[in-house]
Amino acid sequence: MDRHRYLAAAAWAATIAATLVAVSATGMDVLASIVVWGTAAVGGVLATLATRRRSETETSAAATQLPG
């Protein structure tokens, strides 16, 4: 489960870094950068929810397996 959290954190960091590079490289104005940040935030939230759901599914599946 910790691996999924690290992957989600890495995805957030990569998204933020890519957004900063895009904003500085293109000379976007404030409104455009807000739109880009909003889109990145939505993508990050969706990625976090997907990894959390996958983690819960794997935990649930492991709990239902019979020993031996």
C-alpha positions, 0 to 999 in steps of 0.5 A, a space after each residue: 500500500 505504501 508503494 501506491 502512495 509513493 507513486 501518487 506523490 511522484 505523479 503529483 511532483 512530476 505534474 507540478 514540475 511539468 506545469 512549471 516548465 510549461 508556464 515558464 517556457 511559454 511565458 503564459 499569463 496568470 489566467 492561463 497558468 491558473 487553468 493549467 494548474 487546475 487541470 493538473 490538480 484534477 489529474 492528480 486527484 484522479 490519479 490519487 483516487 485510482 491508486 487508492 481504489 486499486 490498493 483497496 481492491 488488492 487489500 480486499 482480494 488478499 483478505 479473502 484468500 484462504 490460507 494454504 
